[in-house]
Amino acid sequence: MANRKFLSLLTSCFLVLSSSMNFAAASGETVFITGSGIATRLHKPVLKEFPGIIAKSVRISENPLPSDEKTDEISESWLFLGTPVYKHKDHIISSCKKYKKILCEKPVGLSKDEISEIKAAIKQSKTCFRVNYALRFLPCLEKIKSFAKENEIKSVTITCNAGFNKCAPNKTWKSDCKSGGGILYSILPHMVDLMNFLGFEADVNSIIFESSLKPPMNDIKLRSRTKSGIETQINIDLLKDFDEFTLNLETPQGVKIFDLINSKESKIFGTAEYISGTLSATNKLSPWRISFKYLLEVLFSNPENQKLAKIEDAEKVHDVLEMILSK
């Protein structure tokens, strides 16, 4: 009996030590971050939660000269690319010559044409390239995937309401869709990738949508079907006075509602709504902030993990954006 207790205690200690070693694997490393928006709102503060990680801001030249691209050594550190969407292509191609590992903000470039150029650069430089589709790492997704596997799903609906766009954007490009402004390049890509990750990828030929502006800037109701016939819908409105983020799965027995914020704090009593600002990446309750931390734990310990989004996943999102922009 004593031997069994000792072995059990030894096993527990080993598991704890293994977990600590995985977490500490990133200790003492430098992570380079770029940009003045998401980098300061999300990347830097979350990186501070990792003991031993040093976050260092770097600037990528707007008009790099050939001499800027020459380097004797390629950095082994991660580069977190948080610059505006319209700069992604040039910045990624330039950075591939200097960094072996890049985590890029969604949606990666402005178009599928840019994705093709980026893919070529990544392949040539053999860069480990990952995309910050962090919602894949929300803890509740395992319950959602299990429910979807165990039930006949008739339809899936994602609803995201927030007041993000009630105040004028602080950057001119954010009001210009051609430069990567508006929901097509900010919130919608997260929702499209989430649908794809859960196995509800849209047949792009089935896509229909409506919004108050063309192209959509603040709101969109996007309907489609999967190739297996499941109805999907994404509802986004960023001019609300409250925050809401839910995923509904309809079965023959009824509708199962998953609250993706899922907190008693800041919740408006009797509703699925939260006070405005809860969804902001600066809020500790934000699904983006919570899932980004889980993403980093996997990124630092196992960058080859299949859960991490790659350039091909970004390309699938652009399939949807391209269809919307063509209509």
Disulfide bonds with the S-S distance in Angstrom:
none
